[in-house]
Amino acid sequence: MIDKLTQAWGRSPLATVDPQMAALIRREESRQETTLDLIASQSIVSRAVAEAENSVLRHKYAEGYPGKRYYAGCGNYDEIEQLTIDRAKALFGADHANVQLLSGVPANTAVYLAALKLGDPVMGMDLSQGGHLSHGSKVALSGKNYTFHSYGVRPDNGLIDYDAVQRMAGEVKPKMIVCGASAYPRKIDFSRFREIADSVGAVLLADISHIAGLVAAGVHPSPVHAGADFVTTTTHKTLLGPRSAIILSKKEHADTIDKAVFPGTQGGAHFNTVAAVGVAFLEAQGAAFKDCMQQIVTNARILAETLLGAGATLKTGGTDNHLMLVDVNTSFGISGKTAQDALETAGIVANRNTIQGDKSPFKPTGIRLGTPTVTARGMGDPEMRRIGGWVLEVLRNPNDRVLQGRIRSEVEILCRAFPLMDRYVTRGTYP
Ligand SMILES: *Cc1c(COP(=O)(O)O)cnc(C)c1O
């Protein structure tokens, strides 16, 4: 009986063991294959990254750090982690890298634990003006543990108000300034933030989750070069890696950062992901990655120009990076939710977003459009013009289901010309 069980267990394909879940995954594969993903915080991974992520490395605990593990059998894990650390340091020119983070929020949490005491004054960008939940939002652990003061963007031009940041720093005397954003379409002046932090003796954390790929490719200025004490980033946005995060720091913070990650805030790292991050960082050193990052920015500019040319209003009047914020209330007299739903019906997936000036965080009037996924699929200038045209048609006629159906079919034809799922050997994995 036991023999029969061990023989059978673990060897049947997913479709046999769990046809319900298998069908749902197939349905999602088809959705991703046939729709345009303009969600700025997402991207797709290469086949090589997917293979590493789908490896047996997922099976083992390796708590600790290379050469200092709490488990036996970790020799391969030591080499894998060290390789990923070395690639992270080389890619960003950093003194120290911790690559064990489970995701972006845990990365920021660990930096706060390493550098702050409970209740310390900290400055971060307001969530409703482009910041992130983990930069001191009242509903998040960061906002509960520390005394955050939020800065924002100028009402007239939507740009970060550096003078106001300087004034606020003088008043609240923060121990740390957090810069970096989730919805900001322009370059961030990390050197200016460094100056402001220095003027009040604060440490500087740059969270480059959204723009890390652009930074690695030299398409956006680097906070490491500008002297940030800590740099956090997710690896699954413009970096085109698996869902994970890293912390980069100056040498003097190396030990406190490592202790804050493990055992401070995490247990065992996900080593299949650590290896996949290492693969993504190797790919990020190549010419093809640089071209892709350049094209992400070019594609965003072309999409923005297409919308602006038709009279739409974009926050800050355009974009320097991979994303733009369309003020759909001013442009089309509709809400962010209406825009999001109408676009999704037409096969164009983007998310509503609060923008500076919104009265309620529950009724955003913006829509955030980003180009990482469509660019990684291989789309370029002509495709961006077509996509821009579709976005305009849909947002001008948000209740026209016939129009949305027609565009949905055209979107599918375009998507099939830039296939996605053929990268992944899913069927080989579940034979
Ligand atoms: C996406 C993002 C994060 C959070 O990452 P998770 O992986 O969702 O935890 C943190 N900071 C910024 C600025 C982000 O854009």
The ligand as an SDF file (V2000), in Angstrom:
LIG
                    3D

 15 15  0  0  0  0  0  0  0  0999 V2000
    6.2570   47.7230   -6.1750 C   0  0  0  0  0  0  0  0  0  0  0  0
    6.8850   48.5780   -5.1490 C   0  0  0  0  0  0  0  0  0  0  0  0
    7.2080   48.0680   -3.8730 C   0  0  0  0  0  0  0  0  0  0  0  0
    6.6540   46.7930   -3.3060 C   0  0  0  0  0  0  0  0  0  0  0  0
    6.9390   45.6310   -3.8090 O   0  0  0  0  0  0  0  0  0  0  0  0
    6.1570   44.2850   -3.4230 P   0  0  0  0  0  0  0  0  0  0  0  0
    6.9900   43.2990   -4.1250 O   0  0  0  0  0  0  0  0  0  0  0  0
    4.7660   44.4340   -3.9220 O   0  0  0  0  0  0  0  0  0  0  0  0
    6.1960   44.1180   -1.9330 O   0  0  0  0  0  0  0  0  0  0  0  0
    7.9120   48.8940   -3.0080 C   0  0  0  0  0  0  0  0  0  0  0  0
    8.2580   50.1310   -3.3640 N   0  0  0  0  0  0  0  0  0  0  0  0
    7.9310   50.6630   -4.5570 C   0  0  0  0  0  0  0  0  0  0  0  0
    8.3220   52.0670   -4.8680 C   0  0  0  0  0  0  0  0  0  0  0  0
    7.2120   49.9110   -5.4790 C   0  0  0  0  0  0  0  0  0  0  0  0
    6.8510   50.4540   -6.6400 O   0  0  0  0  0  0  0  0  0  0  0  0
  1  2  1  0
  2  3  1  0
  2 14  2  0
  3  4  1  0
  3 10  2  0
  4  5  1  0
  5  6  1  0
  6  7  2  0
  6  8  1  0
  6  9  1  0
 10 11  1  0
 11 12  2  0
 12 13  1  0
 12 14  1  0
 14 15  1  0
M  END
$$$$
